[in-house]
Amino acid sequence: MKLYYGTTSPYVRKVIVAGIELGLDDQIERVDTLPWEAGTKYGNVNPVGKVPALVTDTGQTIYDSPVIIDYFDSLHDGAKLIPASGPDRYEVLRIAALADGMMDAVILLFSELTRRPKELHWDFWDDRMRNTVARSLDALETDAASFDPSKPDLGQITTACGVGWIEFRLETLGIDFRDGRPTLSAWFDTFSARESMKNSMPKAH
Ligand SMILES: N[C@@H](CCC(=O)N[C@@H](CS)C(=O)NCC(=O)O)C(=O)O
């Protein structure tokens, strides 16, 4: 399998973590991709222009990160990262949607802070994204009480990659996810000790 990836993307990190957790990592060839590069042809792989995307061994192209992880789950017979049915399935998918939505907001905020010329900075947008991130982190603080870091699933992987990225970009964003969130912080520290997390730390270019 070929994974179009970037070293700083939290969505790519989810896929790397899932691959390691499921013992699939040695089947995944990584293709370094810079989706923001001028003149990139990456849109021919994923028309939305975002990493990650996966090309399977049979030549099928799959995106985005939750869909790739669902595909990984179809490749093994062990404990699934996405439960097959019932309330557990929808709880894991809800947490994943919450953490993905938080990541979307924090990425938009980061782009506003780093890519948009200062004279065009839009305070309304900055405030709105910060409020979304704060509300989502508060919800995850409540949800983290029921997380089991010894049993990774899509919800926990998405949350870990999301808050890990906020910490990675702390200096630019000025958001300390730990502030007032002891349960989420303690869970994150335990989850971060997993080999999959240690071997997928974001690296700035
Ligand atoms: N929903 C997508 C989000 C992926 C995403 O936003 N990737 C960012 C990198 S962190 C990207 O490639 N951005 C390029 C762009 O927006 O043009 C997923 O879960 O895979």
The ligand as a Gaussian input file, in Angstrom:
#p B3LYP/6-31G(d) Opt

LIG

0 1
 N      -10.807000      15.237000       6.588000
 C       -9.467000      15.019000       6.112000
 C       -8.606000      16.229000       6.514000
 C       -7.188000      16.161000       5.951000
 C       -6.476000      17.542000       5.993000
 O       -7.057000      18.591000       6.286000
 N       -5.175000      17.522000       5.666000
 C       -4.409000      18.758000       5.605000
 C       -3.031000      18.562000       6.262000
 S       -3.131000      18.608000       7.984000
 C       -4.114000      19.094000       4.152000
 O       -3.685000      18.227000       3.400000
 N       -4.348000      20.348000       3.742000
 C       -4.085000      20.800000       2.410000
 C       -5.156000      21.723000       1.905000
 O       -6.099000      22.039000       2.668000
 O       -5.064000      22.129000       0.768000
 C       -8.921000      13.717000       6.703000
 O       -9.390000      13.304000       7.776000
 O       -8.084000      13.063000       6.066000

